[in-house]
Amino acid sequence: MRRFSVLCAASLAVSAFAATTSAQANPYHLIRWSDTGFCQIWDESVPVAPWPANFTVVSKQLPTFADALNRKDGMVHAGKCAF
């Protein structure tokens, strides 16, 4: 019975997480740090700005994390961003 309760709790947690993540669209941007040239994917749903503030936004708004990752990969290969 204890295993069944743990299984139910785990499935409830997973379904709640899936419901919250699929219900909202998280726009992403690539930001480039001025001092290192490092590019980072930034989730615009985070309520605070990146710190320190020595960065520039180097991409348009991207709808998914996979799109942002593909854009970052292209910019790294083109030499516009450090890893």
C-alpha positions as CSV (number, residue, x, y, z in Angstrom):
1,M,0.0,0.0,0.0
2,R,2.9,2.4,0.8
3,R,4.3,1.8,-2.7
4,F,1.0,2.6,-4.3
5,S,0.8,5.9,-2.3
6,V,4.3,6.9,-3.4
7,L,3.5,6.0,-7.0
8,C,0.3,8.1,-6.9
9,A,2.1,11.1,-5.4
10,A,4.9,10.9,-8.0
11,S,2.4,10.7,-10.9
12,L,0.5,13.7,-9.5
13,A,3.7,15.7,-9.2
14,V,4.7,14.9,-12.8
15,S,1.3,15.7,-14.2
16,A,1.2,19.0,-12.3
17,F,4.6,20.0,-13.6
18,A,3.6,19.1,-17.2
19,A,0.4,21.1,-16.9
20,T,2.2,24.2,-15.7
21,T,5.0,24.0,-18.2
22,S,2.8,23.4,-21.2
23,A,0.3,26.0,-20.3
24,Q,2.7,29.0,-20.7
25,A,4.8,30.0,-23.6
26,N,8.3,31.0,-22.5
27,P,10.0,33.3,-24.9
28,Y,13.8,33.0,-25.0
29,H,16.6,35.3,-26.1
30,L,20.3,34.9,-26.6
31,I,22.4,37.3,-24.6
32,R,26.1,38.0,-25.1
33,W,28.3,39.0,-22.2
34,S,30.5,42.0,-23.2
35,D,33.6,41.0,-21.3
36,T,33.9,37.3,-22.3
37,G,31.8,37.0,-25.5
38,F,30.0,34.1,-24.0
39,C,26.5,33.7,-25.2
40,Q,23.7,32.4,-22.9
41,I,20.1,31.5,-23.4
42,W,17.9,33.7,-21.3
43,D,14.3,32.7,-20.4
44,E,12.2,35.9,-20.4
45,S,9.8,34.4,-17.8
46,V,12.5,34.9,-15.1
47,P,11.3,38.0,-13.3
48,V,14.8,39.5,-12.8
49,A,17.4,40.8,-15.3
50,P,20.7,39.0,-15.8
51,W,23.5,40.2,-13.5
52,P,25.9,41.9,-14.0
53,A,24.4,44.2,-16.6
54,N,27.2,44.0,-19.1
55,F,25.3,42.0,-21.7
56,T,23.5,42.7,-25.0
57,V,20.6,40.8,-26.5
58,V,21.8,39.3,-29.7
59,S,18.8,37.4,-31.0
60,K,15.1,38.0,-31.6
61,Q,12.5,36.4,-29.4
62,L,12.6,32.6,-29.8
63,P,9.6,30.5,-28.9
64,T,11.3,27.3,-27.6
65,F,14.5,26.4,-25.8
66,A,15.4,24.1,-28.7
67,D,15.1,27.1,-31.1
68,A,17.4,29.1,-28.8
69,L,19.9,26.3,-28.6
70,N,20.0,25.9,-32.4
71,R,20.5,29.7,-32.8
72,K,23.3,29.7,-30.2
73,D,25.0,26.7,-32.0
74,G,24.9,28.6,-35.3
75,M,26.3,31.8,-33.7
76,V,29.1,29.8,-32.0
77,H,30.0,28.1,-35.3
78,A,29.9,31.5,-37.1
79,G,32.3,32.9,-34.5
80,K,29.9,35.5,-33.2
81,C,29.7,33.9,-29.7
82,A,32.1,32.1,-27.5
83,F,30.9,28.8,-26.2
